[in-house]
Amino acid sequence: MPTSSSARTYGYVRVSTRRQTIDQQLDVLTAAGVPADNIYGDVISGAKWERDGLATLRKMLRPGDTLVVVALDRLGRSLSEMVKLLEWIVAEGIELRSLREGVDLTTPTGRMLAGIFASLAEYERALILERAEAARDAAQARGRQTGRPKSMTPEQVEKARALLAADWSRVRVAKELGVSRASLYREIPAD
């Protein structure tokens, strides 16, 4: 598709957690010629598809525009969702450049490679989840706490039961024990 003179270049960056930083991705995209004002991003897992930055970017993109990402896995990790996004990009006449993989979606080879890399990203994500589950199972088998620690000790639960039996309100019990009402409801569901 011919690129019009009003075509713009946009970038998208994503990190999975707030402990990570998008700085490296921003540097790479600006070095590749993407205007800093045209870079959108999210701090959210690639497995999540409700992303504000990506949604805003999709509204900005027009036929002939170019979307640049550092790597395809920045767009997402689910193969089915990646395929939908890539199909949308192609249908809208948007050019996609992935710098790490050297993918150019304007060619059949580029579209094929994008699908392969998306499959590999999904596979890698599945392996990470599988390893995490195996580590949790091993820890549980050894009697170790896994996941988030309980917010109330057994002593606090016992005291809460006694206070509730004495007709204290849940708000008052939670305040007395220094826990949230949600924690109290989680440990002692309402009848």
N, C-alpha and C positions, 0 to 999 in steps of 0.2 A: 504494500500500500504506500503510495507516495506520501511523504511527510510535508505538511503545509508549513508555511513560514511562521505560523503562530503556534506551532508545536512546542511543547515544553518538556523539560526533563525533570522527573520527580525521583525521589529516593524513599526507601522504606527501611527502617531499622527496628530490630526487636531484640530484647533480652528477656530471659525467663523470670528473673527475680530482681528485687530491688538492691540486692548485694552486688549485682553485676552493673556494668556501665556501658552505655552506648557510644562512648567517646571514640573508641577505635573504629567502629563502623562509620560514625560521622566523618572522621578524618579520611577514611578510604573513599567515601562517596563524594566529599567535596574535592578531593584530589582527582577524582574521575570526572569532575566538571558539573556535578549536581549542585545547583544553588542551595545554600543553607536554608533559605526560606521555603524551599520546596521539599524538604525532607520531613517525613512524618514517621512516627514510631509508637511503639507500645512496650510496656514492661509487663509481660504476661506470657504464659506458656504457649508454645507453638501449637499445642494440642487444642487450645481454646480458639474458637472462631468468632466469638463476639469480642472484637477488638476495636476500640474507638479510633485509634490512629489509622488503622487499615480501612475502616468504614469511611472516615473523612477523606482519605486519599482516593478511594474508589469514586467518591463524588467529584473529585477534582480532575481525574483523568479523562481525557478526550481522545477521539481517534487521531492517530499520528503522534501522540505523546509517547515518551519513553519512560519506563519505570526501571530504575537501577537498584539492585540489591547487592550486598556484599556476597551473599550465598543464598541458594534456594531455600535452605532450611530456615532462613529468617522469615520467609513467607509462611511456613508452617511445617508440621510433621505428619499430619494425617494424609495418606495418599489420596483418599476419596475427595477430601476438601481441597487438596492441592490441585487435583485434576480439574475440579469445578472452577477454581480460581484461574488456572491456566486457560481453560476453555473460555471463560469470561474475557480474559485479557486478549485472546486471539479474536474473539467475536467482536470486541469493541474496537479492534484495529489499533491496539496499543502495542508498542514494542517493549519487550522485556530483555534486559541485560543482567545476567548474573556474573559478577566479576570473577569469583573464585572458579566457577565451573566453565566460564567462557561460553555460556549458553546465549544464543540469540534466537528468540521465538519467532522471528520472521521467516525462518527456514524450517522445512520438514525435519531435518536432522536436529535442529535446536529443540523443536517440540518433543521429539523422541527422547533426546537427552534429558530434558526437563522431567519427563515422566520417570525415567530411570533414576535420576537423582532424588526425586520425590519418594520413590519406592525405597531407596536406600535410607533416606532420612526416617521414614516410618519404621523400617526394620531396626535402625539404630535405637529409636525411641522404645520399641518393644523390648529390645535387649536390656536397656537400662531399667525398665520397669520389672522385667523378669529377674534381673540381678538384685534389685532392691527387695523384691518379694522373697527371694531365697535368703537374703541377709536377715530380713525380719523373722522368717521361719526359724532360722538357725539361732537367733537371739532368744526367741520364745522358747525353743526347745531347751535352752540353757537357763530358763527362768528369768531372763533379763526383761526389763521394761522396754517395750517398743512403742513407737509413736509418741504422741504427746503425753506427758505425765498427767496423772489424775490431778484435778484441781482441788480435791478435798481428801484429807487423810481419813482413814477408817474411824479415828477418834472424832473428827469433825462430823462425819456422817452420823455417828452414834449420838453425839450431842444435839445435832440438828433434829433427829427423830424425837429426842426427848423434849426439845423446845416446841416442836410442832405439836406434839401430843399434849403439851401444856397450853395449847391455843395461842401460841405466838404466831404472828403473821410471817409469811415467807420473807417479806421485805426486812422485817426486824431480825429474823434469824440470819439472813444473809449478811446484814450489817454487823451483827454480833460476832459472826465467825470470820468476817473479812473476806467473803467470797461473793461472787456474782449470783444474782437470782437464777441465771441460766445454769450455772454449775449446780446450784441447789436442786433445780428441777431435773437436771440430768441424773443426779445421784438418787434423788427421792422424787419420782414422778408423782404428779397430783393424782388422787384417786378418782 
